[in-house]
Amino acid sequence: MSALSPDLLAIVACPLDHGPLLWIESESVLYNPRLHRAYAVTDGIADLLVEDAEVVDDERHRALLVAAGLSPEGEVSNTDPEGGPPWTN
């Protein structure tokens, strides 16, 4: 498990949609719930390369939201990396 500084978490953004990422310490990932992308964090270093991101299925998406302390119900989601309109699950 790797800790990330609060200063980094305040400014880090998804390279695809430039939105905020959730830090899920128990999984050592920065997660974009809008695009269902998880970015690995190893030894405190975030790998924010789009090609290295894990594309998360619905089951893992729900598990990551629960791990982040959020409700998976009614979460705004947008699985279109080209920036299509968001919708609610």
MOWO-V594261 format. One record per backbone hydrogen bond with DSSP energy under -1.0 kcal/mol. CO is the residue of the C=O (numbers start at 1). NH is the residue of the N-H. Records with the same first field share a line. If there is no record, write none. Layout:
CO->NH + NH
This chain:
5->9
6->10
8->11 + 12
14->18
19->14
22->31
24->27 + 29
28->41
29->24
30->39
31->22
32->36 + 37
34->78
36->56
37->32
38->54
39->30
40->47
42->45
45->42
49->52
54->38
57->61
58->62
59->63
60->64
61->65
62->66
63->67
64->68
65->70
66->69
75->89
77->87
80->83
87->77
